Every structure is written in structure tokens, then in C-alpha cells.
């Protein structure tokens, strides 16, 4: 059994000192059902599939985040386009600082 490959949706793992440690795809979709005269479901259609992935990075050294741009588009050939809308640096006593990035 293999582990799922972590996907760097926003390309921040290319920044020296940031290492990708986890991702969440956060997919959602809407569905509609059609019922027959007897009340049984006769058809179901899924539409409006959206993805709002988030990535978690650990800081392993000096990090220069001056090139991080909100609204920048990252294109992944197998998944589509993603836009960075949120970037947080998290610190807590006794653990390494982390960075969270999310968008749509």
C-alpha cells in the first residue's frame, strides 16, 4: 500500500526553507435528484464541483516570503488552476513554526 502523494497546490514548496508536510483537497459539489410519480429517485446529477485546497508547510530554515503574491495563479497540468487567497504563519511553544496556505 502506498501513501498518497502530497500536492503543492500553490508552489510554495519551491521557497527555500519551506517543506510541504500535508495537503487537503477540500472538494465540494452540489447534486440534484429527480423523483418519479411514485416518489422514488429516478435520476441524480452532480454539478458545481469546486476545490479549495489547503497546504501545510514546516519551516526548516531562513525563509524569504517577499515573493508570495495573493491572487497569483498556479497551474497544475493534471489538476487545473489554483489561486492563493490565504497565507498564515503559525507559532506555538515547543514546536516548529508552520505555514498554512489555502485558496480556490
Secondary structure, 3 states (H helix, E strand, C coil): CCCCCCCCCCCHHHCCCEEEEEEECCEEEEEEEEECCCCCEEEEEEEEEEECCEEEEEECCCCCCCCCCCCCEEEECCCEEEEEEEEEEEEECCEEEEEEEEEC
